[in-house]
Amino acid sequence: MNAVVEGRGNKPAGPLDASVLPTGVRARMVEGVNGLDMHILEAGAADRPCLLLLHGFPELAFSWRGVMAPLAEAGFYVVAPDQRGFGRTTGWDGRYEGDVASFRNLNLVEDLLSLLRALDVGQVEAVVGHDLGAAIAGYCALTRPEVFARVVMMSAPFTGAPSPPYLGPAALDAALAALSPPRKHYTHYYSGAAADAEMGGAPQGLHDFLRAYFHVKSGDWAGNAPYPLAARTAEELAKLPAYYVMAREAGMAETVRPFMPSPAEIAACAWMPEEAMAVFAAEYARTGFQGGLQWYRVRTDPDHAAELAPLAGRQIEVPAWFIAGDRDWGIHQTPGALAAMRDKVCTRMEGVHLIPGAGHWVQQENPHAVVRLLLDFLEPGRV
């Protein structure tokens, strides 16, 4: 067992109980993974071709619960880890002023390579990443194509390593602050010292905060009608929903509170029933959010950009797909990102697929459509 590093999320909890998992999905701990004891969900026999599924924020390996068994039934060994900073994985530094460098993208890739070595998997058939996990999937394919034979980015287009000179977040933040009324980008908020406590101590309670957050970014919220923005200017970004470009003095819990779904909407939400919502709420009540928020802090770190500089201009040369919901603003929150991924970053971009009616949590909102698309990518003509 690795040494526990200071921080709320590093109290060993063991694997998720089988009672909260779908039939065919199992949980276990894998020790000695790049300094972590990593919690994974898995489905299918380990001697089959491997699919590696990477969650985003504020999600968990549990976010893939609806797709894992069907993919295993199709003949794959499916692995979804709680990534560094999340869920039941331990060994990471959860202090705001702690070891943030360990959350840099290339070390997150090394986490996955170490996991694969521990599982005795030499190559994965595809690495599939959602939200923040899409960037890590992209860097997996960019840096180790001999290991990651295919890549699927979901909900967040991957635009490759940043090229100097870098547009610092301070300039964008100043421009948003100068708007009337003043605004701020959610990544600025997530990078701040107050976010963890404000979300974890939400006045409406952690459960209701997460329920509203998942709801407002989903296809269920009528306000999600995304379209491309003209440029990465404060005036254009201010057109994004408040959960992306927030009121200057508001926290995220305050921002999403007005969008709490009604009891009838919650009862009708087949993709996030209360028993699943309870898993997310219990996990974040135990760990807090800072582990996941470290991923955002790294993105505003000039040293991280410098570390990625040697990769600037490098292209992904393995087959690639992009999947998202057609009601997901994440596709357009960075103007030009989708086109850049499709036309410049990926030399073999074989499909861009928007699932009707789904929002940001596409693999949870419509797992059946995601499975069909993944199998079509992995085995064309099969479905």
C-alpha positions in Angstrom: 0.0 0.0 0.0 1.4 3.4 -0.9 1.9 6.1 1.7 -1.1 8.3 2.3 -0.5 11.9 1.3 -2.2 14.7 3.2 -5.6 15.6 2.0 -9.2 14.6 2.4 -9.3 12.2 -0.5 -6.5 9.9 0.7 -8.2 7.9 3.3 -8.4 4.4 1.9 -12.0 3.3 1.3 -11.5 0.1 -0.7 -13.4 -0.6 -3.9 -17.0 0.4 -4.6 -19.5 -2.1 -3.3 -20.9 -4.5 -5.9 -24.4 -3.5 -5.0 -24.1 -0.1 -6.7 -22.6 -1.5 -9.9 -24.4 -3.0 -12.9 -24.2 -6.7 -13.5 -21.0 -7.6 -15.2 -19.0 -4.6 -13.8 -16.6 -5.2 -10.9 -14.4 -3.0 -8.8 -10.9 -3.5 -7.3 -7.8 -1.7 -6.2 -4.5 -1.8 -8.2 -1.5 -1.0 -6.0 1.7 0.7 -7.0 0.5 2.7 -10.0 2.9 5.6 -10.4 2.8 6.3 -6.7 -1.0 5.7 -6.5 -3.2 2.9 -5.3 -5.7 3.1 -8.1 -9.4 2.2 -8.0 -10.7 0.7 -11.2 -13.9 -0.6 -12.6 -13.6 -3.4 -15.1 -15.7 -5.7 -17.2 -14.9 -8.6 -19.5 -12.1 -11.1 -19.5 -8.5 -9.6 -19.2 -7.2 -11.6 -22.2 -9.5 -9.7 -24.6 -8.6 -6.4 -26.4 -8.6 -3.6 -23.9 -10.6 -0.4 -23.9 -9.5 2.3 -21.4 -12.2 4.8 -20.4 -11.2 8.1 -18.8 -13.7 10.3 -16.9 -13.8 14.1 -16.5 -14.9 16.5 -13.7 -16.8 16.2 -11.5 -17.1 12.6 -12.5 -15.7 9.1 -11.6 -15.0 5.8 -13.1 -18.7 5.2 -12.1 -19.7 7.6 -14.9 -19.0 4.8 -17.4 -21.3 2.3 -15.7 -23.8 2.3 -18.5 -21.4 1.4 -21.3 -19.0 -1.1 -19.7 -21.0 -4.3 -19.7 -22.3 -3.9 -23.3 -18.7 -3.3 -24.5 -17.5 -6.3 -22.6 -20.3 -8.4 -24.1 -19.0 -7.3 -27.5 -15.7 -8.9 -26.7 -13.6 -6.3 -25.0 -11.8 -6.0 -21.6 -13.1 -2.6 -20.4 -11.2 -0.7 -17.7 -12.3 2.6 -16.2 -10.0 4.1 -13.5 -10.7 6.7 -10.9 -8.0 9.0 -12.1 -5.5 10.9 -9.9 -7.4 13.2 -7.5 -10.7 11.4 -7.8 -12.8 8.8 -6.1 -11.2 5.9 -4.3 -7.8 6.2 -5.8 -5.3 7.3 -3.2 -1.7 8.5 -3.0 -2.2 12.0 -4.5 -1.7 15.3 -2.8 -5.0 17.0 -2.2 -3.8 20.2 -0.6 -4.4 23.4 -2.5 -0.7 24.4 -2.1 0.5 20.8 -2.4 2.2 18.8 -5.2 0.2 20.3 -8.1 2.9 19.3 -10.6 2.0 15.7 -10.3 -1.3 16.6 -12.0 0.3 17.7 -15.2 -0.9 16.0 -18.3 2.1 14.0 -19.1 2.2 12.6 -15.5 -1.5 11.7 -15.9 -0.5 9.8 -19.0 2.2 8.0 -17.0 -0.4 7.1 -14.5 -2.3 5.2 -17.2 0.9 3.6 -18.6 1.7 2.4 -15.1 -1.8 1.0 -14.7 -1.6 -0.9 -18.0 1.8 -2.4 -16.9 0.2 -3.5 -13.6 -2.7 -5.1 -15.6 -0.2 -6.7 -18.0 -1.8 -4.9 -20.9 0.7 -4.0 -23.6 -1.7 -2.2 -26.0 -5.2 -0.8 -25.8 -7.6 -1.1 -28.7 -8.8 2.4 -27.9 -8.5 5.1 -25.2 -11.7 6.9 -24.7 -11.8 10.2 -22.8 -14.6 12.4 -21.7 -14.4 16.1 -20.7 -11.0 16.6 -19.0 -10.4 12.9 -19.8 -10.5 13.8 -23.5 -7.4 15.8 -23.2 -5.6 13.0 -21.4 -6.8 10.5 -24.1 -5.4 13.0 -26.7 -2.0 13.1 -25.0 -2.0 9.3 -24.7 -2.4 9.0 -28.5 -0.1 11.9 -29.2 2.8 10.6 -27.2 2.4 6.8 -27.2 0.7 5.7 -30.4 2.3 2.3 -30.1 0.3 1.7 -26.9 -2.9 3.5 -27.7 -4.1 2.2 -31.1 -7.2 4.4 -31.4 -8.5 7.4 -29.6 -12.0 8.8 -28.9 -12.4 12.3 -27.5 -15.8 13.0 -26.1 -17.5 16.4 -25.3 -14.2 18.4 -25.3 -12.3 18.8 -28.6 -8.6 18.2 -28.2 -6.4 20.9 -29.8 -3.0 19.5 -29.1 -0.1 20.9 -27.1 -0.1 24.7 -26.8 2.2 26.6 -29.1 4.2 29.6 -27.8 3.6 32.4 -27.3 0.9 31.5 -24.8 -2.2 33.6 -24.2 -2.1 33.8 -20.4 -5.3 33.4 -18.5 -4.8 36.7 -16.8 -5.5 38.7 -19.9 -8.8 36.8 -20.5 -9.8 37.2 -16.9 -9.1 40.9 -17.0 -11.3 41.3 -20.1 -14.2 39.3 -18.5 -13.9 41.4 -15.4 -14.3 44.6 -17.4 -17.6 43.5 -18.8 -20.9 44.9 -17.5 -21.8 43.1 -15.4 -18.3 41.7 -14.5 -17.8 38.0 -15.3 -15.2 35.3 -14.8 -14.4 32.0 -16.6 -15.2 28.8 -14.7 -11.6 27.6 -15.0 -10.5 30.8 -13.2 -13.0 29.9 -10.4 -11.9 26.2 -10.3 -8.3 27.3 -10.0 -8.9 29.4 -7.0 -8.5 28.5 -3.3 -12.2 28.9 -2.4 -13.8 26.6 -4.9 -13.4 23.3 -3.0 -14.9 24.6 0.2 -17.7 26.6 -1.5 -18.9 23.6 -3.6 -18.4 21.0 -0.8 -20.2 23.3 1.7 -22.9 24.4 -0.8 -25.8 26.0 1.1 -28.2 23.7 -0.7 -26.2 20.7 0.3 -23.7 18.7 -1.6 -26.2 16.3 -3.1 -28.4 19.1 -4.4 -25.4 21.0 -5.8 -24.3 18.0 -7.8 -27.9 17.3 -8.9 -28.3 20.8 -10.2 -24.8 20.8 -11.8 -25.5 17.6 -13.7 -28.9 18.8 -14.7 -27.9 22.2 -16.0 -25.2 20.8 -18.3 -27.3 18.0 -19.6 -29.7 17.8 -22.5 -32.6 18.0 -20.0 -32.1 21.7 -19.4 -33.9 23.7 -22.1 -31.4 26.5 -22.0 -28.7 24.4 -23.7 -28.9 25.3 -27.4 -25.2 25.6 -28.4 -23.8 27.2 -31.4 -20.3 28.2 -32.6 -18.8 31.4 -31.1 -17.0 33.8 -33.4 -13.8 34.3 -31.4 -12.1 33.8 -28.0 -13.0 37.3 -26.8 -14.7 38.3 -23.6 -17.8 39.5 -25.5 -18.2 36.2 -27.3 -17.5 34.0 -24.3 -20.1 36.0 -22.3 -22.7 34.3 -24.5 -21.9 31.0 -22.9 -24.2 29.8 -20.1 -23.4 30.9 -16.6 -21.9 27.6 -15.6 -19.1 28.4 -18.1 -18.8 32.2 -17.7 -20.0 33.1 -14.2 -21.0 36.2 -12.5 -17.8 37.7 -11.1 -18.6 37.3 -7.4 -20.5 34.0 -7.6 -19.4 30.5 -6.7 -20.5 27.5 -8.7 -22.9 26.3 -6.1 -24.7 29.7 -6.2 -24.5 29.7 -10.0 -26.3 26.4 -10.5 -28.7 26.7 -7.6 -31.5 28.3 -9.6 -31.5 25.4 -12.0 -32.2 22.7 -9.5 -34.6 20.3 -11.3 -38.1 19.8 -9.8 -39.1 16.6 -8.1 -41.0 15.5 -11.2 -37.9 16.2 -13.4 -35.7 14.2 -11.0 -38.2 11.3 -11.0 -38.2 11.3 -14.8 -34.4 11.4 -15.1 -33.6 7.8 -16.2 -29.9 8.5 -16.8 -29.3 9.8 -13.3 -31.6 8.0 -10.9 -31.3 8.8 -7.2 -29.3 5.7 -6.4 -26.6 6.8 -8.9 -26.7 10.4 -7.7 -26.1 9.1 -4.2 -22.9 7.4 -5.3 -21.5 10.7 -6.6 -22.6 12.6 -3.6 -21.1 10.1 -1.2 -17.8 10.0 -3.0 -17.4 13.8 -3.1 -18.5 14.2 0.5 -15.7 11.9 1.4 -12.9 13.2 -0.9 -13.9 16.9 -1.5 -13.2 18.4 -4.9 -9.6 19.6 -4.7 -8.1 16.6 -6.3 -10.1 17.2 -9.5 -9.6 21.0 -9.2 -5.8 20.4 -9.4 -6.3 19.5 -13.0 -7.7 23.0 -13.7 -4.9 24.7 -11.7 -2.3 22.9 -13.8 -3.9 24.4 -17.0 -3.1 27.9 -15.7 0.5 27.1 -14.8 3.1 28.5 -17.2 5.5 25.7 -16.2 3.0 23.1 -17.4 2.8 24.9 -20.8 6.5 24.9 -21.0 6.7 21.2 -20.3 4.3 20.6 -23.2 6.2 22.9 -25.6 8.2 20.1 -27.3 4.9 18.6 -28.4 3.6 21.7 -30.0 2.6 21.0 -33.6 2.7 17.3 -33.2 -0.3 15.5 -34.7 -2.3 12.4 -33.6 -1.7 9.8 -36.3 -3.9 6.9 -35.0 -7.5 6.7 -36.0 -9.7 9.1 -34.1 -13.3 9.9 -33.4 -15.2 12.6 -31.6 -18.5 12.0 -29.8 -20.7 14.5 -28.0 -24.3 15.4 -27.4 -25.8 18.0 -29.7 -27.0 20.0 -26.7 -23.5 20.2 -25.2 -21.9 23.7 -25.0 -18.6 21.9 -24.3 -18.2 21.5 -28.1 -18.1 25.3 -28.6 -16.8 26.7 -25.3 -13.3 27.2 -27.0 -14.0 28.8 -30.3 -12.4 27.0 -33.2 -11.4 24.0 -31.2 -13.6 21.5 -33.0 -12.3 22.5 -36.4 -8.7 22.5 -35.2 -9.0 19.0 -33.8 -10.7 17.7 -37.0 -8.6 19.5 -39.6 -5.1 20.0 -38.0 -4.5 17.9 -34.9 -5.8 14.5 -36.0 -4.5 13.2 -39.3 -7.0 10.3 -39.3 -10.2 11.9 -37.9 -12.7 9.3 -39.1 -15.9 10.7 -37.6 -17.5 13.5 -35.6 -20.8 12.4 -34.1 -23.3 14.5 -32.2 -26.0 12.5 -30.4 -29.4 14.1 -30.6 -30.9 15.3 -27.3 -27.8 14.6 -25.2 -25.9 17.2 -23.3 -22.5 17.2 -21.7 -22.7 13.9 -19.9 -23.2 12.0 -23.1 -22.0 8.5 -22.0 -24.4 8.7 -19.0 -27.3 10.4 -20.8 -27.4 8.0 -23.8 -25.1 5.0 -23.1 -26.8 2.9 -25.8 -25.9 5.4 -28.6 -22.4 5.8 -27.3 -21.9 2.0 -27.3 -23.2 1.8 -30.9 -20.8 4.5 -32.0 -17.8 3.0 -30.2 -18.5 -0.4 -31.7 -18.9 1.1 -35.2 -15.5 2.8 -34.7 -13.8 -0.3 -33.4 -15.4 -2.8 -35.7 -16.9 -1.0 -38.8 -20.0 -2.7 -40.2 -20.6 -4.7 -37.0 -23.5 -2.5 -35.8 
